[in-house]
C-alpha cells in the first residue's frame, strides 16, 4: 500500500497531465474540463500532503488568474505564503507572485478605516515577500536586481516615492541589461515627477534617452519640462512635438474653464471612481456624490452653491466606492435613490441599492433583488418595457471571470427580477464587459442596449423587440470593429440629424498612445487605424451604421477609461471629454477634449481647454450647470488605482459658453418614470435641429443633471420643441425665446422657471 505522500505525487502527475491538455486544447469547453480536472487533482494532492510545494505553486498561479474561472486572490496569497515558509529560496516563483500581487489585485480584507478591497493590502503583502527574496538572494545576482526593481515599483504604487527612488538607484548600480536600465530610469523619473521634483524627473528621462531614443521618454521629458518655470534648452532630436490646436474650421470657440473645486471644497483626493449629481434632499439644487478607488463614497450637500460633506448624516458612511453612482428614482416616489455598481477588478461583489427615505438612505439591496453579484463595472437605468418604472442593465465580467452583463426588470413593488436569459441575452462566460449604453437607436420608442467589446469579445448591439426580448444585431447593423480593449460607450447624436449615433472607446497601449500624441500623426485610412482607437458609427436611419471615425478625426489611440459627451460651447453640437486611466504609474497621459466642429469632424482642443493634467488620470466625468448661467460645467473625477496615483478632483467652471444662446428643459412626468429617462427631445430652429435623449447615467457610471441642455449658437428663438415621452405621449411646444429655463409637464403645458 502506498503512503499518503507517494499517493499525492501520483495525483500531482495527473494534475500536470490535465494542465498539459488544457494548454494544448483549443476548444473552450474541453479546456474548461481539463482545468477543472487539474484543480481536483491538485486539491487531492494537498489533502494527502499539505506541504507539496509544486502543487501549491501550480494552484496559486491558477487562483491568481481570473480568466481561468477559479479566481481567488486570497487563496493564491495563502498558498504563496506557505511556499515562502517551506522553500525560502523559491525566489523566481515569489517574484512572479509579488509582481501579480502589486498589480491590479484587490484582496478582500475587512478593516475599520479602509474599504474591503483596499489596494494597499496587495502592495503591503508584496513588500513582505520581496523583503524575503532580497534577504535570501545572492548579492549582485539577477534575482537581487529584479527584487530591487520590483520593490521600487511597488513602493511607487504605494506612494512611497522617495523610498522607490532609493531602490531604483540600487537597481541601476547592478549589472542590469539595457532594457532593465531604461525601465528603471523611466520609473525613477516618474517617482521624481510625482514628488514635484521636475528638474530631477527631466534629467532622468533625458538620461534614458541617451541609452535609446524612444517616443515614450521623449514625451515624459516634455511633460516634466512643461512644469518648469525656466526651461533649459535641449537638443532638437529630443523634443517631442505636439500639434498646434486647430481653430480654423469654425473660428475660435468659446471654450475657457476655471477649476473651482478647491474653492467649493469638492476637490476630493482619491483614486479612480466616478461622480454623480442628484437632489437627494429635495431642496431644489443638485448635490454631489463621489466614489474613488481605495476609499468610501462621499456625499456633498449643495447649500445654495456652498458644499458641505454630509456622508454620515445621510446614512452612507463606510459605503465602499464603486464604478457607477446611479442617482435615479426607481420607485417613483419623487426622491432620488442611489445604486452602486461595484468595482469589477475586485472580483465579484454584490451591488447595492439605497432607498431615499426623506434625505437619509436605507440599504435595500438584498430585499430588492437588485444586488447583482457579478464582477461589475458600469450600470445604466432606463424603462426597458415602457411601463413607467425604471429597469437597469449592468456590465459584468471585467475580469473575464465568467460573470456576464445582466438586465433587471422593475416589479413596481420595490423589487427586481433578473430577465437576462428570458430576454435572449445569453452571453458566453468568456465575454464579459466594461462599458454599456442604453438608447433608442432606431427611434421605435423602445430602449436598446449596446455592449462595448472587451478583448476577445466583439461589440454587441441588442435591439429591443418589446415584451422583454432582445435580438443581437451588431453584424447586421454594421457596428463590428477589430477586437479591442473596450471601455465606455455611448448613444449620442453627433451630427444633429435627429438619430442617435454610437461611439465606443478603448484603453490603448502606452506606446500607441504616445505615437498618437505626436505632431503629424495620422493613420493611412480606416483599415490602418490602431484597433484600440475610439470608433464613431454614424446612424444611417435604417437600422444600420457607418464607421466614420477616420473622417471625423477621432482616430487617435488613447488610454480611455471614462468619457462624457456634452455641448460645452453652446454651438448646438456635442463635444467629447476623454478621461484616461491606465494604472501604470509612468503613464503621464493627458486627459483629452475633442470639440465638435459641426461639420462631421472633431478637433483636438485639449491644450486650449486645460483639462490635460498629465498623470491625473480621468474616469467618471459629469456635466451640470451648477451656477445656472446657461452653460454646462464639468466635474472630473481624477486619480488612478494605486494610492501613489491618487489625485485631486477638478470642477471646471465654464467661463464663456453662455455667450452663445441656449435653452434648458426640465421634464415633469405624469405617466412615464419620474426622471423621464428615455424621453426624446428635438429642438428645431428652422431646418436646424438638436436631438437629445434623457439618460440615467452614462460613460463611467456617472450621473449628469436630468435637466436637458440645448446650445443654440446665435439663434435667438426656438421654433419647435417636440418631446416623445417613454409612455408614448408626444408633445409639441412652439415659439420659445432662447436663454431661459422651462418646465414641461407630460401631456400638459409648460412654464418658465427662470
JOHULIN-V97051 format. One record per backbone hydrogen bond with DSSP energy under -1.0 kcal/mol. NH is the residue of the N-H (numbers start at 1). CO is the residue of the C=O. E is the energy in kcal/mol with one decimal. If there is no record, write none. Layout:
nh->{NH/NH}
co->{CO/CO}
e->{E/E}
This chain:
nh->{7/8/9/10/11/12/13/14/15/16/17/18/19/20/21/22/23/24/25/31/32/33/34/35/36/37/38/39/40/41/42/43/44/45/46/47/48/49/52/53/56/57/58/59/60/61/62/63/64/65/68/69/72/76/77/78/79/80/81/82/83/84/85/86/87/90/91/94/95/96/97/98/99/100/101/102/103/105/109/121/123/124/125/126/127/128/129/130/131/132/133/134/135/136/137/141/145/146/147/148/149/150/151/152/153/154/155/156/157/158/160/161/164/165/166/167/168/169/170/171/172/173/174/176/181/182/183/184/185/186/187/188/189/190/191/192/193/194/195/196/197/198/201/202/203/204/205/206/207/208/209/212/218/219/220/221/222/223/224/225/226/227/228/238/239/255/258/260/264/265/266/268/270/272/276/277/278/280/287/288/289/290/291/293/295/297/298/300/301/303/308/310/314/315/316/319/321/323/325/326/337/338/339/340/341/344/346/347/349/351/352/354/355/357/361/362/364/368/369/372/376/377/378/380/381/382/384/391/392/393/394/395/397/398/400/406/408/409/411/416/417/419/423/424/425/426/431/433/437/439/441/448/449/450/451/452/455/457/460/462/463/465/470/471/473/477/479/486/486/487/490/492/494/501/502/503/504/505/507/508/513/514/515/516/519/521/525/528/529/533/535/537/538/540/545/546/548/552/553/554/560/560/561/562/564/566/575/576/577/578/579/581/587/588/589/591/592/594/595/597/602/603/605/605/608/609/610/615/616/617/618/619/620/622/624/626/628/633/634/635/636/637/639/640/644/645/646/647/649/650/652/653/655/659/660/661/663/664/665/666/668/676/678/679/680/681/682/683/684/685/688/690/692/694/698/701/702/703/705/708/710/712/713/715/718/719/720/721/722/723/724/725/728/731/733/735/736/738/739/742/743/744/745/746/748/751/753/754}
co->{3/4/5/6/7/8/9/10/11/12/13/14/15/16/17/18/19/20/21/27/28/29/30/31/32/33/34/35/36/37/38/39/40/41/42/43/44/45/49/51/52/53/54/55/56/57/58/59/60/62/65/66/63/72/73/74/75/76/77/78/79/80/81/82/83/87/89/90/91/92/93/94/95/96/97/98/100/103/116/118/119/120/121/122/123/124/125/126/127/128/129/130/131/132/133/138/141/142/143/144/145/146/147/148/149/150/151/152/153/154/155/159/160/161/162/163/164/165/166/167/168/169/171/174/177/178/179/180/181/182/183/184/185/186/187/188/189/190/191/193/192/196/197/198/199/200/201/202/203/204/205/208/214/215/216/217/218/219/220/221/222/224/225/235/236/253/653/651/260/261/261/266/647/640/289/703/287/278/278/300/276/298/274/272/292/319/290/288/308/306/301/299/310/312/311/316/295/341/701/339/328/354/326/352/324/376/343/344/374/372/340/338/362/360/314/355/353/364/365/370/374/395/434/393/696/391/382/382/408/380/406/378/375/375/397/394/392/417/415/368/409/407/419/421/420/424/428/396/450/448/439/439/462/437/460/435/484/454/451/449/471/469/423/463/461/473/474/453/484/505/503/501/492/492/537/490/535/488/485/558/509/510/511/512/241/518/523/525/526/530/504/502/546/544/477/538/536/548/550/549/506/558/579/579/577/575/566/594/564/592/562/559/584/586/587/612/578/576/603/601/552/595/593/603/605/605/606/589/613/615/580/637/273/635/633/624/625/624/652/622/650/620/617/645/157/642/643/270/268/636/634/258/256/656/657/713/710/740/708/742/744/673/694/676/724/692/722/690/720/688/685/683/681/679/702/699/698/275/623/665/663/661/570/712/736/684/684/733/682/731/680/729/725/723/721/719/718/716/662/664/751/666/749/668/745/743/741/741}
e->{-2.4/-2.2/-1.9/-1.5/-1.9/-2.0/-1.9/-1.9/-2.5/-2.4/-2.1/-2.5/-2.6/-2.2/-2.1/-2.5/-2.2/-1.5/-2.2/-2.4/-2.3/-1.8/-2.4/-2.4/-2.5/-2.3/-2.1/-2.4/-2.1/-2.3/-2.6/-2.2/-1.9/-2.3/-2.2/-1.4/-2.1/-2.8/-1.8/-1.2/-2.0/-2.5/-2.4/-2.6/-2.4/-2.2/-1.8/-2.4/-1.2/-1.1/-1.6/-2.2/-2.4/-2.4/-2.3/-2.3/-2.6/-2.1/-2.6/-1.8/-2.1/-2.4/-1.6/-2.3/-3.0/-2.2/-2.3/-2.3/-2.7/-1.8/-2.3/-2.9/-2.0/-1.6/-2.9/-2.1/-1.5/-2.2/-2.5/-1.6/-1.5/-2.9/-2.1/-2.2/-2.2/-2.0/-1.9/-2.6/-2.2/-1.2/-2.1/-2.7/-2.0/-1.6/-1.2/-1.9/-2.3/-2.6/-2.4/-2.3/-2.3/-2.7/-2.2/-2.3/-2.4/-2.4/-2.6/-2.2/-2.3/-1.6/-2.6/-1.5/-2.0/-2.5/-1.5/-1.8/-2.2/-2.3/-1.8/-2.1/-2.4/-1.2/-1.7/-2.0/-2.5/-2.4/-2.3/-2.4/-2.4/-2.5/-2.4/-2.4/-2.9/-2.0/-2.0/-2.2/-2.3/-2.7/-1.5/-1.4/-2.5/-1.4/-2.0/-2.8/-2.5/-2.1/-2.5/-2.4/-1.8/-1.9/-1.8/-1.6/-1.5/-2.6/-2.5/-2.3/-2.2/-2.8/-2.1/-2.4/-2.2/-1.1/-1.4/-2.0/-1.7/-1.8/-1.6/-3.2/-1.9/-1.0/-2.1/-1.2/-2.3/-1.0/-2.0/-1.8/-2.0/-1.5/-1.9/-2.4/-2.8/-2.8/-2.3/-1.5/-1.9/-2.8/-2.2/-3.2/-2.9/-3.8/-2.0/-2.8/-2.2/-1.5/-2.4/-1.2/-1.7/-2.7/-2.6/-2.8/-3.0/-2.3/-2.2/-2.8/-1.1/-1.8/-1.9/-2.0/-1.4/-2.6/-1.9/-3.5/-2.9/-3.3/-3.1/-2.5/-2.5/-2.3/-1.1/-2.0/-1.4/-1.4/-1.5/-2.5/-1.5/-2.0/-1.3/-2.8/-1.8/-2.7/-2.7/-3.0/-1.4/-1.9/-1.6/-2.1/-3.0/-3.1/-2.8/-2.7/-2.1/-2.4/-2.4/-1.7/-2.4/-1.0/-1.8/-1.3/-2.3/-1.8/-1.1/-2.3/-2.3/-2.7/-3.1/-2.2/-2.3/-2.7/-2.4/-3.6/-3.3/-2.5/-3.1/-2.2/-3.4/-3.0/-2.4/-1.2/-1.5/-2.3/-2.5/-2.1/-1.1/-1.9/-2.4/-2.1/-2.1/-1.5/-2.3/-2.2/-2.1/-2.4/-1.8/-1.8/-3.0/-1.8/-1.9/-1.1/-1.5/-2.2/-2.4/-3.2/-3.2/-2.9/-2.5/-2.1/-2.4/-1.9/-1.2/-2.0/-1.7/-1.5/-2.4/-1.6/-2.3/-1.8/-2.5/-2.5/-2.8/-3.2/-2.9/-2.1/-1.8/-1.5/-1.6/-2.5/-2.2/-2.7/-2.8/-2.7/-2.6/-2.4/-1.9/-1.0/-1.0/-2.0/-1.6/-1.0/-2.8/-1.1/-2.1/-2.0/-2.0/-2.5/-1.9/-1.4/-1.1/-2.5/-2.3/-2.8/-2.8/-2.9/-2.0/-2.6/-3.0/-2.3/-1.3/-2.2/-2.3/-2.3/-3.3/-3.5/-2.8/-2.3/-1.8/-3.7/-2.0/-2.0/-2.6/-3.0/-3.2/-2.3/-2.2/-2.1/-2.3/-2.9/-2.5/-2.9/-3.1/-3.0/-1.7/-2.2/-2.5/-2.3/-2.4/-1.6/-2.0/-1.4/-1.7/-2.7/-2.7/-2.9/-2.6/-2.0/-3.4/-1.8/-1.7/-3.2/-2.6/-3.2/-3.0/-2.9/-2.0/-2.6/-2.5/-1.3/-2.5/-2.4/-4.1/-2.5/-2.8/-2.8/-2.7/-3.0/-2.6/-2.2/-3.3/-1.5}
